[in-house]
Amino acid sequence: MTLKEFFTVHNKIALGFSGGVDSSFLLYSAIKYGADIKPYFIKTAFQPEFELEDAMKLASQLNIEPEIIRVDVLQNEKVTENPKNRCYFCKNTLFSILREEANAEGRTLIDGTNYSDDAGDRPGMKALKEMNVLSPLRECKLTKAEIRKLSKDAGLFTWDKPAYACLATRIPTGTTITAENLEKAEKAEGAVAKLGFKDFRVRIIGNTGKLQVKPEQMQKAIELRKEILEAEKGILDDVVLDLKERDSMDNVKNILENVKNGNISVDEALLKLKIEPFEDLGFAKIDHHRQLRQGIGEVVYGASKTPEQIVEITNSLLNNGQETVLITRMNKEAKEYAQGKMPFEYYEMPKLAIAGKIPKPTGNGKIVIVTGGTSDMPVAEEAALTAEALGNKVVRIYDAGVAGIHRLLSHTQDIMSAKVIVAIAGMEGALASVVGGMADCPVIAVPTSVGYGAAFGGLAALLSMLNSCASGVSVVNIDNGFGAGYLASMINKIGEN
């Protein structure tokens, strides 16, 4: 079924409208396909004011007036007692009101549950099913990623809005929910948001706030700890940073842990693993399952991509749980555009950026990077930083070419103790053969385009390395420092789980 077909069959609609990604797109689609739709925004103490503001802004964009229904949900003791199934009682209360409104006008009641949602992360779905609330996005098998893409194409500002759980989720299960602690949560998160954080939570434990941030914002939270404490003065007595980074249910490990703990069924977990293996941004299909398949997530090749494309791809990877994103061949224009739009460090010499965090070194040993000359350093740094971004210990030996062989021999201990060596040289490319004759580990040779006329832009070095008489030498393409660093990391991590 398509949305057009759904709204042809169900032409008179009442929508539970939150102003989030899903219900906003549903409202847009109903209007687009000519349905008589009436959106209802239920305002309770569980929704912060900005949610209502976003809903009104979106409705204004679509030239429709939502009906706002204010409900004192704190009058329901089954909700305020905050049991594990609190969401069931809350949804039952709110949608019972919407059901009465819909029935009074002969409207079909719908909500924004999508195909990516399941009973594991939407506890109130049982209540919706009991009241025969229809979910068109789910029925039409539209996933969250597809809805974001379609929303962007439609010009809806909500397309990249982070998922937002109600304020009641900030209160530990079993702790009574009060207007006071809900107000604390809203003000505390508002203060942190003003410091530039996105998609975070402040959990309220007594008069202390536990700040939970995504992996890419952890370093920022540490750096701004004084500013966070200052911002929370008068709201909370103290703020602690949760060192267990906030992650989404779509993280494969989290899905498996939820199966183990009985939070979701095997079939629900299988559905989550099947859907959204990639995200279609229109100009790129982002492979979010690559790390699961290969142990290393997607790498962004920056050359020929626009700055906007680089930022959107990188943020997509970070937002879907990839902790480290490597961006190669990234020019200064892209660097300047990306400032403030994504968390990254830029390295001028290799024109490379690392977004997110660099993992601690693991592996079976160290990777040694050797260059023939100083002019080979841009390629060498691309290899070294690639290996470091993939979690390896790297030793750099630069300007140790065969023109002064004693320089190379002074590093014999490093060469002999390496797990894998990357030998980088231009000109005649003899360095790889010399290093290959000294070491008892694999040597990855990288020809560079350094040299005069007959070097033919690195071709001479490439042919020399391909014809090396030293055993154990393999060769990558001209100037391909990334490929060498990546392969070196794979060799160094053989045997790791």
C-alpha positions in Angstrom: 0.0 0.0 0.0 1.1 3.6 -0.7 0.2 6.7 1.3 -1.8 7.9 -1.7 -3.8 4.7 -1.6 -4.2 4.9 2.2 -5.6 8.4 2.1 -7.9 7.5 -0.8 -9.5 4.8 1.4 -9.4 6.8 4.6 -10.2 10.3 3.5 -11.5 11.8 6.8 -8.7 11.7 9.3 -7.8 12.7 12.9 -4.1 12.8 13.5 -2.2 12.6 16.8 0.3 15.3 15.9 3.5 15.9 17.8 5.5 18.1 15.4 8.1 15.3 15.1 9.6 13.9 11.9 6.9 11.2 11.4 3.6 12.9 12.2 4.8 16.1 10.4 5.4 14.0 7.2 2.1 12.3 7.7 0.3 15.6 7.9 2.1 16.9 4.8 1.1 13.7 2.9 -2.5 13.8 3.9 -2.8 17.3 2.7 -0.9 16.5 -0.5 -3.3 13.6 -1.4 -6.4 15.6 -0.6 -7.5 14.0 2.7 -9.8 15.9 5.1 -7.3 15.9 8.0 -7.6 17.4 11.5 -4.3 17.4 13.5 -4.5 17.3 17.3 -1.6 18.3 19.5 -2.1 17.1 23.1 -0.1 19.3 25.5 0.8 17.8 28.8 3.5 18.3 31.3 5.5 15.6 29.5 6.1 17.8 26.4 8.5 20.8 26.6 7.3 24.1 25.1 9.7 23.8 22.1 7.7 20.7 20.9 4.5 22.8 20.7 6.4 25.6 19.0 7.8 23.2 16.4 4.3 21.7 15.8 2.8 25.2 15.3 5.6 26.2 13.0 5.2 23.1 10.8 1.4 23.5 10.7 1.9 27.1 9.7 4.2 26.0 6.9 1.4 23.6 5.7 -1.3 26.3 6.2 -3.4 24.3 8.6 -4.5 25.0 12.2 -4.0 22.2 14.7 -6.3 21.8 17.6 -4.5 22.0 20.9 -5.9 19.8 23.7 -4.4 20.4 27.2 -4.5 17.4 29.5 -3.3 17.1 33.1 -1.8 13.6 32.8 -0.4 13.9 36.3 -3.9 13.3 37.6 -3.6 9.6 36.5 -1.9 7.8 39.4 -1.0 4.8 37.1 1.1 7.2 35.1 2.7 9.2 38.0 3.7 6.0 39.8 6.0 5.5 36.9 5.9 1.7 36.4 7.7 -0.1 33.6 4.5 0.0 31.5 3.9 3.7 32.2 3.8 4.5 28.5 0.8 2.1 28.1 -1.3 4.0 30.6 -0.2 7.4 29.3 -1.0 6.5 25.6 -4.3 5.0 26.7 -5.3 8.2 28.5 -4.3 10.5 25.7 -5.6 8.5 22.7 -8.9 7.8 24.5 -9.4 11.6 24.4 -8.5 11.6 20.7 -10.7 8.6 20.0 -13.7 10.5 21.4 -12.9 13.6 19.2 -12.4 11.4 16.1 -15.6 9.4 16.7 -17.6 12.6 17.3 -16.7 13.8 13.8 -16.6 10.4 12.0 -12.8 10.5 11.5 -10.3 7.7 11.3 -7.7 8.0 14.0 -4.1 7.7 12.9 -0.6 8.2 14.5 3.0 8.5 13.2 4.4 5.0 14.1 6.7 4.0 11.3 8.1 0.7 9.9 11.3 1.1 11.9 9.3 1.2 15.2 8.4 -2.0 17.1 7.0 -3.0 20.4 10.5 -3.0 21.9 11.0 0.7 21.7 7.4 1.9 21.6 5.8 0.4 24.7 2.6 2.4 24.1 1.9 0.5 20.9 -0.3 -2.0 22.8 -2.6 0.8 23.8 -2.8 2.1 20.2 -3.6 -1.4 18.9 -6.4 -1.8 21.5 -8.0 1.5 20.4 -7.7 0.6 16.7 -5.4 3.5 15.9 -4.0 3.1 12.4 -0.4 3.8 11.5 -0.1 4.6 7.8 3.6 4.9 7.7 4.0 1.4 9.2 1.4 0.0 6.9 3.1 1.5 3.9 6.5 0.1 5.2 8.2 3.5 5.3 11.3 3.5 7.5 12.7 6.4 9.5 15.5 7.0 7.0 13.0 7.0 4.1 10.7 9.4 5.9 13.6 11.8 6.6 14.6 11.7 3.0 11.0 12.3 1.8 10.6 15.1 4.3 13.8 16.8 3.1 12.6 16.5 -0.5 9.3 18.1 0.6 11.1 21.0 2.2 9.9 20.2 5.8 12.3 21.6 8.4 11.6 18.6 10.6 13.5 16.3 8.3 16.6 16.2 10.4 15.0 16.8 13.8 16.4 14.3 16.4 14.0 11.8 17.9 12.6 13.1 21.2 11.2 11.0 24.0 8.8 12.7 26.5 10.1 14.3 29.7 8.8 11.4 31.8 11.6 9.3 30.4 14.1 11.5 32.3 12.7 10.2 35.6 14.0 6.7 36.7 11.4 4.0 36.6 9.7 3.6 40.0 10.4 7.2 41.0 7.2 9.2 41.3 6.7 11.7 38.5 5.9 15.2 39.7 5.5 18.6 38.0 8.6 19.7 39.9 11.0 17.1 38.5 9.5 17.4 35.0 10.2 21.2 35.2 13.8 20.5 36.3 14.3 18.2 33.3 13.0 20.7 30.8 15.0 23.6 32.2 18.1 21.5 32.6 18.0 20.3 29.0 17.2 23.8 27.8 20.3 25.1 29.5 22.5 22.4 27.8 20.9 23.0 24.4 22.0 26.6 24.5 25.6 25.4 24.7 25.2 23.8 21.3 24.5 20.2 22.2 22.0 18.1 20.2 20.3 14.7 20.8 21.2 14.4 24.4 19.4 13.7 27.7 19.5 15.0 31.3 18.2 12.3 33.6 16.9 13.6 37.0 18.1 11.7 40.0 17.0 13.6 43.1 18.4 17.1 42.6 21.3 15.8 40.4 21.3 15.7 36.6 23.0 12.9 34.7 24.0 14.2 31.3 24.0 11.6 28.5 25.5 12.6 25.1 26.2 10.8 21.8 29.8 9.6 21.2 30.7 12.5 18.9 29.8 15.0 21.7 31.6 13.4 24.6 34.8 15.4 24.2 32.8 18.6 23.9 30.9 17.8 27.1 34.3 17.3 28.9 35.7 20.5 27.5 32.6 22.5 28.5 32.1 21.0 31.9 32.5 24.4 33.7 30.0 26.0 31.4 27.5 23.2 31.9 27.8 23.5 35.7 27.3 27.2 35.5 24.3 26.9 33.2 22.6 24.5 35.6 23.0 26.7 38.6 19.6 27.4 40.2 18.2 24.3 38.4 20.1 21.4 39.8 22.5 21.0 42.7 25.0 19.0 40.6 25.5 17.5 37.1 27.4 14.3 36.4 28.5 13.1 32.9 27.5 9.6 32.1 30.6 8.0 30.6 28.5 5.4 29.0 27.7 7.2 25.7 24.1 7.6 24.7 23.3 5.3 21.8 20.3 4.3 19.8 18.4 1.1 19.8 19.6 0.6 16.2 23.1 -0.2 17.5 23.5 -4.0 16.7 25.0 -4.7 20.2 22.1 -2.9 21.9 19.6 -4.9 19.8 21.1 -8.2 20.8 21.3 -7.1 24.5 17.6 -6.2 24.3 16.8 -9.7 23.0 18.9 -11.2 25.8 17.0 -9.1 28.4 13.6 -10.0 26.9 12.8 -6.4 25.9 12.3 -7.3 22.3 11.5 -10.6 20.5 13.8 -12.4 18.1 11.5 -11.5 15.2 11.5 -7.8 16.2 15.3 -7.9 16.4 15.5 -9.5 13.0 13.3 -6.8 11.5 15.6 -4.1 12.9 18.7 -5.8 11.4 17.0 -6.2 8.0 15.7 -2.6 7.6 17.8 0.4 7.0 21.1 -1.4 6.2 21.8 1.8 4.2 20.4 5.3 4.2 19.6 6.9 0.9 20.5 10.6 1.0 19.6 11.0 -2.7 23.2 11.6 -3.8 24.7 8.8 -1.7 23.6 5.5 -0.1 25.3 5.4 3.3 26.3 1.8 4.3 25.5 1.6 8.0 26.1 -2.1 8.1 29.7 -2.0 6.8 31.2 -2.1 10.3 29.1 -5.1 11.1 30.2 -6.9 8.0 33.8 -5.9 7.8 34.8 -4.6 11.2 35.5 -1.1 9.9 32.8 1.5 9.1 32.5 3.6 5.9 35.3 6.0 5.0 34.4 9.2 3.1 36.5 10.0 0.0 36.3 13.8 0.0 37.6 14.6 -3.5 34.9 15.6 -6.0 32.3 15.8 -3.2 30.8 19.1 -2.3 31.3 20.5 1.2 27.6 20.0 1.9 27.7 16.4 0.8 30.7 15.7 3.0 29.0 17.1 6.1 25.7 15.3 5.5 27.4 11.9 4.9 29.6 12.3 7.9 26.8 13.3 10.2 24.7 10.4 8.9 27.4 8.0 9.9 28.0 9.6 13.3 24.3 9.7 14.1 23.9 6.0 13.3 26.5 4.9 15.8 29.8 5.0 13.9 32.2 6.5 16.4 35.0 7.4 14.1 34.7 8.7 10.5 37.7 9.1 8.3 37.5 11.7 5.5 40.3 11.6 2.9 41.2 14.2 0.3 39.2 16.9 2.0 40.1 20.4 0.7 40.2 23.7 2.6 36.9 24.8 1.3 35.2 21.8 2.7 37.1 22.2 6.0 35.9 25.8 6.4 32.3 24.9 5.6 32.3 22.0 8.0 33.4 24.1 11.0 30.6 24.0 13.6 28.5 21.6 11.5 30.2 18.4 12.6 32.9 17.4 15.2 36.2 16.8 13.5 40.0 17.4 13.5 41.6 18.5 10.2 45.2 17.6 9.2 46.6 20.1 6.7 49.4 18.1 5.2 47.5 15.0 4.0 44.2 16.9 3.6 42.5 14.5 5.9 39.9 14.8 8.6 38.8 12.6 11.4 35.3 13.1 12.8 34.3 11.7 16.1 37.0 10.2 18.3 40.2 8.2 17.7 40.1 4.8 19.4 42.7 3.6 21.7 45.4 1.4 19.9 44.8 -2.3 19.8 46.1 -4.9 17.5 49.0 -7.4 17.6 51.8 -4.9 17.4 52.9 -1.6 15.8 52.7 -0.3 12.3 55.9 1.4 11.0 55.6 4.0 8.3 58.9 4.7 6.4 59.4 7.4 3.7 62.2 7.8 1.3 62.1 11.6 1.6 60.4 14.6 3.2 58.4 15.1 0.0 56.6 11.8 0.6 55.2 12.9 3.9 51.7 13.9 2.7 51.1 10.4 1.5 52.8 9.0 4.6 50.6 11.0 7.0 47.5 9.8 5.1 48.7 6.3 5.8 49.6 6.9 9.4 46.5 8.8 10.3 44.3 6.2 8.7 46.0 3.5 10.7 45.6 5.5 13.9 41.9 6.2 13.2 41.4 2.5 12.9 43.0 1.9 16.3 46.7 1.1 15.8 50.0 2.1 17.3 52.0 3.9 14.6 55.7 4.6 14.5 56.9 7.2 11.9 60.3 7.1 10.2 60.6 9.9 7.7 63.3 10.9 5.3 65.2 7.6 5.5 65.7 6.8 1.8 68.4 4.8 0.1 70.4 7.9 -0.9 71.6 7.8 2.7 71.1 4.2 3.8 72.7 4.9 7.2 69.6 6.9 8.1 67.4 3.8 7.5 69.8 1.4 9.3 69.7 3.6 12.5 66.0 2.5 12.8 66.8 -1.2 12.5 65.2 -2.0 15.9 61.9 -0.4 14.9 61.9 -2.2 11.6 62.7 -5.6 13.0 60.0 -5.3 15.7 57.2 -4.1 13.5 54.1 -6.2 12.8 53.6 -4.6 9.4 55.6 -1.9 7.5 54.4 0.7 5.0 57.3 1.9 2.8 56.6 5.0 0.9 58.8 6.4 -1.9 58.9 8.2 -5.2 61.8 8.6 -7.6 63.0 5.0 -8.4 61.1 3.5 -5.5 64.0 1.3 -4.2 63.1 1.8 -0.5 60.5 -0.9 -0.5 63.0 -3.6 -1.6 65.6 -2.5 1.0 63.0 -2.5 3.8 61.6 -5.8 2.5 65.1 -7.3 2.8 65.4 -6.3 6.4 62.1 -7.1 7.9 60.3 -10.4 8.8 56.8 -8.9 8.5 54.6 -7.9 5.5 55.8 -4.7 3.7 53.2 -2.6 1.9 54.9 -0.4 -0.8 53.4 2.9 -1.8 54.8 4.6 -4.9 54.4 8.4 -4.8 54.2 10.9 -7.7 57.4 12.6 -6.4 60.2 12.8 -9.0 61.4 14.4 -12.2 60.3 13.7 -15.8 61.2 10.1 -16.3 59.5 9.2 -13.0 56.2 9.6 -15.0 54.2 10.8 -12.0 55.0 7.8 -9.9 54.8 5.1 -12.6 58.6 4.4 -12.4 58.4 3.8 -8.7 55.3 1.7 -9.1 57.0 -0.6 -11.7 60.1 -0.8 -9.5 58.1 -1.9 -6.5 56.0 -4.4 -8.5 59.3 -6.0 -9.6 60.9 -6.0 -6.1 63.2 -9.0 -5.5 62.4 -8.9 -1.8 59.8 -11.4 -0.7 56.8 -10.3 1.2 56.4 -6.9 -0.5 52.9 -6.0 -1.8 52.1 -2.8 -3.7 49.2 -0.4 -3.7 48.4 2.4 -6.2 50.3 5.6 -6.6 49.9 8.1 -3.7 47.4 5.7 -2.0 48.4 6.3 1.6 44.9 5.5 2.7 44.8 2.1 1.1 48.2 1.2 2.7 47.1 2.4 6.1 43.9 0.5 5.9 45.5 -2.8 4.8 48.2 -2.4 7.4 45.5 -2.2 10.1 43.8 -5.3 8.8 47.1 -7.2 9.0 47.9 -5.9 12.4 44.4 -6.9 13.7 44.3 -10.4 12.4 43.0 -12.7 15.1 41.1 -10.0 16.9 37.4 -10.6 17.6 
